[in-house]
Amino acid sequence: MSESGIHMRAKKFFQENIPLENEVIVNEREYWIANHRADVYFELKNNCKVAIEYQSSNMSISDMEERLKTYTKYNVHGLVVLNGLGSCVGEKKYPENKKRVSVSKLERFLHDIFGWRVYYFNITEEMIQYPVYYLRFAHCLNYGYKYAHFKRDAIFRGYSELRFEFFTNQEYKLAKFSD
């Protein structure tokens, strides 16, 4: 299965499972919001709108910022989930505590705006490897300056329910999953 096949499997997973824990009235895949296409889009009974971006390949921070700003402009809460096995991460991520993990610029950006958490959903060609989980990252203070920007200690904080919570951080309207 190609990465696009993995991407399609992730979108299908979210489309099928998000409604089990949220009161969804609109459930669309490949939904256009201005000039950006959200992977999965939901409207809830409480009038909240959510666009989920599932990212396997690398994306620049400026592209991600533009996407999240567009969603905010149209009153849509953005939620980004990374494939922990994809090229968007500094190194493969798993639901475990680990010292001196390489963290990509995109992971650091998402960690900062999503309240010190990054969501992952690992899919391989054969299977869904782990349910949605999140990691927090701490500076590697014991390893010196050379690791401060590129290496972090990964702290596994748990598997996420797929029930949405909403918040605003900086200039973005965002969604997260309940702990």
N, C-alpha and C positions, 0 to 999 in steps of 0.2 A: 504494500500500500504506500503510495506517495505521501508527501507531507500534506498535499491538498486532501487526500483521503483521510488522513489523521484529523485535519482541520474540520472536514465535514462530519466526522464521527463526534468530535467535541461539540459542534453546534447542535447536532441531533441530541446528544446527551442533555445539554442545557434546555433545549426545547421540550424534551420529554419530562425532565425532572424538576425544573423550576416551578411548574404549575402544581406540583404535589405539595409544596410548602408555601405558596403564595396565591392570593386570589387574583388570578390572571384573566383579563378579558380580551387582550390582544397578544398574540404569540406569532412573531414573524421571523423568518430567516432572511438574511441579506436585505435588510431594510434600509432604505436611503433616508438620511437626515442631512438636508442641504447637499453638499458635495461629498459626503462621507457615507460609506455603506457599513452599517453595524452588522456584526456577525449574527447576533440574535437580539431582537427587540421585544420588549414586553410593555404593556400598559396594564396597570393594576386597578382594582376596584376603588382604591383610595386616591385615584387620579395621578399616581406617580408613574413616571415612564423611566424605563431602564434600557440602556444599550450595553450589551456585553461584547467585549472584544477578546477573542481568544487568539493569543499571539504565540506562534511557534518560531517564526523567523525574526531576525533582528529588525528593529524599527528605530529611527532616530527619535531623540527626545522631542525635538521641535515638531515632528510629525504627530507624535502622541499628544503633545500639548495642544496643537491645532485641533485635533480630533476631539479632545475633551472640552476645549473651549466652544467648539461648534455645538456639541451636545448640550452644554450648559446654556448657550444662547437660545436653544430651542426647548428649554425646560426639560431636558432628558438627563437623568443621572447616569454617569459612565461607570462601568466596572470592567477592570482589565484582569484577565486570568492568563498566566503564562504556562506554556508547556515546559515543564522542568527538564525535559529531555531535548528541547529544541535549540536552535542556534541563537535565540534571543537571550539566553542566560550565559553568565560567565563560565559556569561549569554545570554539569548535570546536578539537579536538585532532587532530593528525596525527603520524605517526612521523617527527618532525624536531626539530632543535634550534631554539629560538625564544626571543628575548628578550621580557621584559615581557608574559607571558601571564596573562590573568585566570584565577584558580583559585577554584572554588567552595568553600564551607565543607565540603561532602561530600568533594571531592577532597583538601583539606588533611587532613581526618580520616583518610581511607583511606591517604594518603601516610604519615602518622605511624604507623599501626598495622601496615601491611603492609611494614615494613622499607624505607621511603623509596622506594616505588614505587607507581604506580597503573596498573592494567591497563585497556586500552582495546580495543574490538573495534568498528570502524566499519562500519556497515551503512547503505546507502541504500535507497530504494525499488527501485532497479534491480539492485543487486549488493552483494556483500561487498566493501567498498572496500579493506580491509587485513586481514591476519591479526592475531591477538592480539599486541599489543605493549605495552611499558610505558614510562612516562616517570618521571623523577625531577625534582624541583623544587628550585631553589636560590633563596635570597633575592636580590632585586635590590638589592644593597648600593650600587651606583653610582647609583641613581636616587632616593635619599632616603627618608625615613620614610613619605611618603604612599603609596608603592607596597608597603611591607613586608608588609602583611597581605593585599592583594588581587592583587598582581602577583608573579609568580615567573618565573625563567628556566627554561624546559622543556628537559630534557636527554634526548634519545632514547637509550635504552639497548639497544634491540634487540627483535627479534621473539622471542616466547616459544615454547618447545616446550610441548606440552599435558600433559607428565608432571608429576604432582603432587609437591610436597614439603610437609612439615608442620612447623609450629612453633607456639609459644605466645608471645603478646605481650600485655603487660598482663594482663587477665583473660580474654582470648579465645583459643580454639583456632582456628587459621587454616591455610589452605592457600595455596600459591602455585605458580606454574608454574616449571619449571626454566628457567634461563637458557640 
